[in-house]
């Protein structure tokens, strides 16, 4: 005898959504942070920076579903590398510690001009469940298509940064060609800025400079000169009580003490890494002769170079004249 079982369809009961408040649960406010950045130290840009801080403070504090997690702002810092943006890195650390739920920023170029850095940080934040909202581009990084758009726009921002960097480098090199010298008074012991904005010899320090060269000429080592100066209580640059051997070696080989200035000794490799490299012939150098009052003679400086290098000194390389820069003379060193 065959038995037929009656199979009934399972019953589905819909439980409607219930507001959390009915159960006495209060939804937590989102902890919102904002990141601001300006690219230069010009007054109008710093005003823009202050305006960004005020804007995001008001935006976050007036939203009842948000609470302030901090305003993170880097002033006058390059956007091509996160390493040089301490506030940006502090914000990322707080995200990793679970202190931030959402990040607001004006645009992709404010967040990062290095496309690789930009995407890496966005992916890292996405894994933590933290969206970044770019207001100008109207992008929420938690949406599926956001990465493609960010890659494109981030590439444009990086290209813009590279173009700006190239223009800055071109401007500097034109200044070098015309013999304009940026004198670093904080590093050049023996000189101060004069009333005419030109280097002026400080007599007391100039006497110390001459003594350093004469002591080395007499056979003293750099280490012995350091001990001698400190024993006599002669302060170093900036009034520091201690001298360093590196600072003394820098002084002994610096052409500025014989009144000249050699420009473009170093250069920046690219706008992304910002790595400073010594110019070993990759780019031309520009020698500005008689730019300011000398403390020592060229022959004494050249003698030190010959002795320290154990061979012919650099000044023997062939120099071809270039357009003079009044009142000093500029020359190009290939």
C-alpha positions in Angstrom: 0.0 0.0 0.0 1.6 3.3 -1.1 1.5 6.2 1.4 1.5 9.8 0.1 2.9 12.4 2.5 1.6 15.9 2.3 4.5 18.3 2.2 3.5 21.8 3.3 5.4 24.9 2.3 7.5 26.5 5.2 5.9 29.6 6.6 7.9 32.8 6.4 7.2 35.4 9.0 8.4 38.9 8.4 9.7 40.7 11.5 9.6 44.4 10.7 12.5 46.7 11.4 12.4 48.2 14.9 14.1 51.5 15.9 16.9 50.9 18.3 15.5 53.5 20.6 12.5 51.2 21.4 15.0 48.8 23.1 16.8 51.6 24.9 19.8 51.4 22.6 21.4 54.7 21.6 23.2 54.7 18.3 26.8 55.8 18.7 27.8 59.0 16.9 30.4 58.6 14.1 33.8 59.9 15.1 34.7 62.2 12.2 38.1 63.7 11.4 39.1 66.1 8.7 42.4 66.5 6.9 43.5 69.9 5.6 46.7 70.9 3.8 48.1 73.9 2.0 51.1 73.7 -0.4 53.0 76.9 0.2 53.8 79.3 3.1 52.4 82.3 1.3 50.1 84.5 3.5 47.0 83.9 1.3 47.6 80.1 1.5 47.9 80.2 5.2 44.6 82.1 5.3 43.1 79.3 3.2 44.4 76.8 5.8 42.8 78.6 8.6 39.5 78.8 6.6 39.6 75.0 6.0 40.0 74.3 9.7 37.1 76.6 10.6 34.9 75.1 7.9 35.4 71.5 9.0 35.1 72.3 12.7 31.7 73.9 12.0 30.6 71.0 9.6 31.4 68.3 12.0 30.1 70.0 15.2 26.7 71.0 13.7 25.9 67.4 12.5 24.0 65.6 15.3 25.2 62.2 14.1 28.8 63.1 14.2 31.3 63.9 16.9 34.7 65.6 16.5 37.6 63.2 16.2 40.1 65.9 15.3 41.2 68.4 12.7 44.5 67.3 11.2 46.4 69.9 9.2 49.8 70.2 7.6 51.0 73.7 6.8 53.4 74.4 3.9 54.4 70.7 3.5 54.8 69.0 0.3 51.9 66.7 -0.7 53.9 64.3 -2.8 55.2 62.3 0.2 53.3 61.3 3.3 56.6 61.1 5.2 56.8 64.8 5.4 53.3 65.3 6.7 53.3 64.5 10.4 49.7 65.3 11.0 48.6 63.0 8.2 50.6 60.2 9.7 49.2 60.9 13.2 45.6 60.7 11.7 46.4 57.3 10.1 47.8 56.0 13.5 44.6 57.0 15.2 42.6 55.2 12.5 44.5 52.0 13.2 43.8 52.4 16.9 40.0 52.6 16.2 39.7 56.2 17.2 38.2 57.5 13.9 35.2 56.3 11.9 35.2 58.7 8.9 37.6 61.2 7.3 36.6 64.3 5.4 38.9 66.1 3.0 38.5 68.8 0.4 39.9 66.9 -2.6 42.3 64.2 -3.7 45.1 66.7 -4.2 44.7 67.7 -0.6 44.9 64.1 0.6 47.9 63.1 -1.6 49.5 64.1 -4.9 51.4 60.7 -5.0 48.9 58.3 -6.7 50.6 55.2 -5.1 50.5 56.7 -1.6 46.9 57.8 -2.1 45.6 54.4 -3.2 47.7 52.5 -0.5 46.2 54.6 2.3 42.7 54.5 0.9 42.9 50.6 0.7 44.3 50.4 4.2 41.5 52.6 5.6 38.9 50.6 3.6 40.1 47.4 5.3 39.6 49.1 8.6 36.0 50.1 7.5 36.9 53.8 7.5 35.6 55.7 4.4 37.3 58.9 3.1 35.0 61.4 1.6 36.5 63.8 -1.1 34.1 66.7 -1.2 35.2 68.3 -4.4 35.0 65.1 -6.4 32.0 63.8 -4.5 33.7 60.4 -3.9 33.1 58.0 -1.0 35.9 55.5 -0.9 33.6 52.7 0.4 31.7 52.6 -2.9 32.7 50.0 -5.5 33.7 52.3 -8.3 35.7 54.8 -6.2 39.1 53.3 -6.8 39.0 53.6 -10.6 38.0 57.3 -10.3 40.6 58.0 -7.6 43.3 56.4 -9.8 42.5 58.7 -12.7 42.1 61.9 -10.6 45.1 61.0 -8.4 47.2 60.6 -11.6 46.2 64.1 -12.7 47.1 65.5 -9.2 50.5 63.8 -9.3 51.1 65.2 -12.8 50.2 68.7 -11.6 52.6 68.3 -8.7 55.4 67.2 -11.0 54.8 70.1 -13.3 54.9 72.6 -10.4 58.2 71.0 -9.2 59.7 71.3 -12.6 58.8 75.0 -12.7 60.3 75.5 -9.3 63.5 73.8 -10.4 63.6 75.8 -13.6 63.2 79.0 -11.6 66.1 78.1 -9.3 68.4 77.2 -12.1 67.7 80.5 -13.8 68.6 82.2 -10.5 71.8 80.2 -10.4 72.7 81.3 -14.0 72.2 84.9 -13.1 74.4 84.6 -10.0 71.8 85.0 -7.3 73.0 83.4 -4.1 70.8 82.2 -1.2 73.1 82.7 1.7 72.4 80.4 4.7 73.5 82.6 7.6 72.6 80.0 10.2 75.1 77.5 8.7 77.9 80.0 7.6 79.9 80.9 10.7 81.6 84.3 10.5 78.9 86.1 8.5 75.6 87.9 9.3 73.0 89.6 7.2 74.0 93.3 6.7 71.7 96.3 6.4 71.8 96.0 2.6 70.7 92.3 2.9 74.2 91.2 1.8 76.6 89.1 3.8 78.7 91.0 6.3 81.7 89.7 8.2 81.4 89.3 11.9 84.9 90.4 13.1 85.1 88.2 16.2 83.9 85.1 14.4 86.2 85.9 11.4 89.2 85.8 13.7 88.1 82.3 14.8 87.7 81.2 11.2 91.3 82.4 10.4 92.6 80.6 13.4 90.9 77.3 12.4 92.6 77.5 9.0 96.0 78.5 10.5 95.8 75.7 13.1 95.1 73.1 10.4 97.9 74.6 8.3 100.2 74.1 11.3 99.4 70.4 11.4 96.6 70.2 13.9 93.8 67.6 13.2 90.2 68.6 13.0 89.5 66.6 16.3 92.3 68.6 18.1 90.9 72.0 16.8 87.5 71.0 18.1 88.9 70.3 21.6 90.9 73.6 21.5 87.9 75.7 20.7 85.7 74.0 23.3 88.4 74.3 26.0 88.7 78.1 25.4 84.9 78.4 25.5 84.5 79.7 22.0 80.9 79.1 20.9 80.0 77.4 17.6 77.4 78.6 15.1 74.2 79.6 16.8 75.9 80.0 20.1 76.2 76.3 20.7 78.9 75.4 23.3 80.0 72.3 21.4 81.7 72.1 18.0 81.3 69.1 15.7 84.0 67.7 13.5 81.6 67.7 10.6 80.9 71.4 11.0 84.7 72.2 11.1 85.3 70.1 7.9 82.3 71.9 6.3 84.0 75.2 7.2 87.4 74.3 6.0 86.2 73.3 2.5 83.5 76.0 2.1 84.4 78.4 -0.8 82.2 81.1 0.8 85.1 82.0 3.2 87.2 83.2 0.2 84.3 85.4 -1.0 82.9 83.0 -3.7 79.7 81.0 -3.9 79.3 77.7 -5.7 75.7 77.0 -6.7 73.9 73.8 -7.4 76.2 71.6 -5.3 73.2 69.3 -4.7 69.9 68.7 -6.5 66.5 67.0 -5.8 66.3 63.7 -7.7 62.5 63.9 -8.3 59.4 65.4 -6.7 58.1 62.1 -5.3 61.1 60.9 -3.2 62.4 64.5 -2.6 65.8 62.8 -2.1 68.7 65.2 -2.1 71.7 64.1 -4.2 75.2 65.5 -4.4 75.8 66.9 -7.9 78.7 64.9 -9.2 78.5 66.3 -12.7 74.9 65.4 -13.5 74.0 69.1 -13.7 76.1 72.2 -14.3 77.4 74.2 -11.3 77.7 77.9 -11.2 80.6 79.7 -9.5 79.9 83.2 -8.4 83.3 84.9 -7.7 83.8 87.8 -5.4 80.2 87.7 -4.3 81.0 89.0 -0.8 83.9 90.0 1.5 86.4 87.2 2.0 87.8 86.1 5.3 90.6 83.9 3.9 92.5 83.8 0.6 91.6 81.4 -2.2 95.1 79.9 -2.1 94.6 78.9 1.5 91.3 77.2 0.7 92.8 75.5 -2.3 95.7 74.3 -0.1 93.2 72.6 2.3 91.4 70.9 -0.6 94.7 69.5 -2.0 95.7 68.2 1.4 92.3 66.7 2.3 91.9 65.0 -1.0 95.4 63.9 -1.4 95.6 65.2 -5.0 94.7 68.1 -7.3 92.0 70.2 -5.9 88.6 70.9 -7.6 89.4 74.5 -8.5 91.7 73.2 -11.3 88.7 72.1 -13.4 88.3 74.1 -16.6 85.9 77.1 -16.1 84.3 78.8 -19.1 83.0 82.4 -18.5 79.3 83.0 -18.4 77.2 86.2 -18.1 78.5 88.2 -15.2 76.2 89.0 -12.3 77.0 92.5 -10.8 78.8 93.2 -8.5 80.2 89.6 -8.6 81.3 87.5 -11.5 79.5 84.3 -12.4 81.1 81.3 -14.1 79.8 77.9 -15.2 81.5 74.7 -14.1 80.6 71.9 -16.5 
